[in-house]
Amino acid sequence: MFKNYEIEQYKTIKDKFMSQYDKLNKTHNILVMVGNGFDIACLNNFRSKQFPNLVSSYSNFYQYLELQGRILKDNYIYKQMSLDKNKNKENWSDFENSIATLYCDVDIDNVQLTKDLDDIRNEFSYYLNELIDYDIVKALNNDSSENKRASITLSSFLFDVDGECGAFNCSVDHGDLINFKFLNFNYTFLLDNYLCLDKRQFDPHKYSVSDRNLSFHTLTGFWGNEWIPSAYLMLKVEHPNGVQHIPRSYIFGTEAENYPKWCDDKFLIKSFVGQYDRKYFDYFDNVEVFIIFGMSLGASDSWWYKNIFHTIMKNQSHLLIYFYGKDISADEIKNKFIHSAVTDLSLYSEFDLEDIKRSISVVIYDDDSKIKFLSFHNNDFQE
């Protein structure tokens, strides 16, 4: 849940020295979901010494299993991975869609399928720990600090959409708190490394006469020029699907709205294993801006998209989608999100769906795009 800093300050207003902030105006909550697209970009920039031609993609993982001779002949999922390879399926959403196919196959024992998924999970842990060596960690650490990657990401992302981010772009003022919560859907800590606010790019008390610590770049000045209010920054990163060095924490699986909670089948459902309803349902409260980066918008993450969809309808929040690709339009990406979020479109009028689309901004990028948000390009940046 997003902490209400305004209420907390109000409770301690009688004692200014006990307050967290000298003068807090209002809070802007931003919930960011980051998928494997980020890790792939990172590994393309900082190559593994042992496996320089591999990244953390689904197809490369299968290639690794073949290279290492780790053939799981009787594993249902490995057999499906072989079929996926022949169909040129490369995304982890394809992998999880395959799990959904197997889950619905009446000829397959889902208890055995769950055990087979555990074996795949352990193999993927081997892969990540061999792929991401210390040289990559060190290179990313130095690059992020020297090029102020975190600072640019957190303060300048509105340039990527020319300020088109609903009411948010026009509402940020001096003394506001920009409260970022990143949900890292990768098991690795590459994103955490990238976003670490070291002393080279962040001073918690940068001004001599104010305790504000962020120069936030908006495009609401005269004639739409840049305007930079001095604000407060809060940042937190969480891993809802597990972490690299605890293999049993990895959440692989599919998604379903109705499933038998008394059977072992439930351990194939991501939202059940991750206890999403209990842990994350209130994360959507009071969110002003959602950002999705490096995710394929597949149905296996529908729990998250469904809640974003309903929050947009309820609170007029804005969604910003960064989508890697070339031969796709912004409207196709919006439709892709909506189809993953909603199981029955007939429940919503055409007006409702068009209203949702107007609340979505899309940034289509590739390796040559000089975006600000989670970029590995060198940007001309001045605070």
Order of alpha helices (4+ residues) and beta strands (2+ residues): alpha-beta-alpha-alpha-alpha-alpha-alpha-alpha-alpha-alpha-beta-alpha-beta-beta-alpha-alpha-beta-alpha-beta-alpha-alpha-beta
